[in-house]
Amino acid sequence: MDAADQLIEDIYDAVTFPERWGGVLERLCALTDATHGFLFTAAPRHDSLTAALWARHNITDRQLADYTTHFRHRDVWANAAAARGLLNRCVVRRGEELVPDAVLRRSAFFNELLRDHGMGRLCALTLSDGGELSSVQPVLSLHRPPDASPFPDETVRLLQDCAPHLQRAMRLRVRLLAGRDGREEARWSGRAIDRLPMGVALLDAAGRVAGLNRAGQAMIDGRDGLRLVQGRLQAEQGGEARRLAHLLEAAVSSGGKGASARRGEAADLRVSRPSGRAPYLLSALPLSPEAAGPFDDADGGGSGRGGGARIRAMVYIVDPAVVAPGLGRRLGALFGLTAVEAGLVADLLADLTPAEVGERRGVAISTVRSQLRSVFAKTGTTRQSELMNLVNRCLMLPEEL
């Protein structure tokens, strides 16, 4: 296998073994008498995706840090290429074709970075393809000392011959990174939703439940007002069943459309429970075009069909009768409630009246009302309904992720 064939093989190996990009640059340097090799992205953003595309040969950590921190936007070569629209094309240019030597040598980029590291001659290949690579604008650059001769035409031809392979490898690398990041984001989102203390159901374009978190599944398993029938969320009582079906249909049909086509905001419904416990508080929210999209609950912990179903609406379900074990601590931290006051709030959440609270605790109703006034003052509320609304929002905060 000759040197060119080995180089191409190395380029494709680096797609799945990114640590080998340094070897690709080293081989290119050896073939062109370059002393340094650098693969970077010229796009304005510098995030985890673009950073994962960078590679180097004979460039120190300190030099890289200086470039990214102080000189990336003072790179006279890259700035000249950008001004001429070269960063959006696949072309090879030598440094002196971009910036005259006299201009380069007057720049802080040369005097404070390049010269100290024995760099001053450049031959660069811009790899943008007008498609997938346009957003990252990858550039491969080879360098020689400032007193060395310019790169010859042979180096230009070698980079031109490598360009299609490098572009293809970079496209594959971008896809792999985007896929990995997308899966990680989906798993993180799934875990976060799964640990919410309120029920969350994700509805697909047909109105079926594509995802259901742990709290929501527990509500279904409890068979106390809500159920799943052929993948659809239903209320058990007739009148409420019809209203819920209409509410969910409206949310799904509006989901994924522009703001003018969506019918208002979340639609709310109280769902009665045969056990006589406090009704579920249910809200259905159509998703915007930005939020609506494919969903796969793999590794998310929730139950549902997943498999890339496109989500059109979300349903939130709060069980007012459920009091999280850490509620007292949380109310104390947020509002300074005492243990007795937090216990009073928990009783009110369980749908007890102040009189029933007093009877259960063996205290006068006047004592309960005095405690309730203290709770109002500490939470900035004035009515029991307002207090319950505030506390229910606190209950939506997860205990852990």
Buried (B, 14 or more C-beta within 10 A) or exposed (E): EEEEEEBBEBBBBBBEEBEBBBBBBBBBBEBBBBBBBBBBBBBEEEEEBBEBBBBBBBBEEEBBEBBEEEBBEBBBBBBBBBEBEBBBEBBBBBBBBBBEBEEBBEBEBBEEBBBEBBBBBBBBBBBBBEEBBEEBBBBBBBBBBBEBEBBEEEBBEBBEEBBEBBBBBBBBBBEBBEEEBEEEEBBEEBBBBBBBBBBBBBBBBEBBBBBBBBBBBEBBEBEBBBBBEEBBBBBBBEEBBEBBBEBBBBBBBBBBBEEEEBEEEBBEBBBBBEEEBBBBBBBBBBBBEEBBEBBBBEEBBBBBBBEEBBBBBBBBBBBBBBBBEEBBEBBBEBBEBBEBBBBBBBBBBBBBEBEBBBEEBEBEBEBBBEBBEBBBEBBEBEEBEEBBEBBBEBBEEBEEE
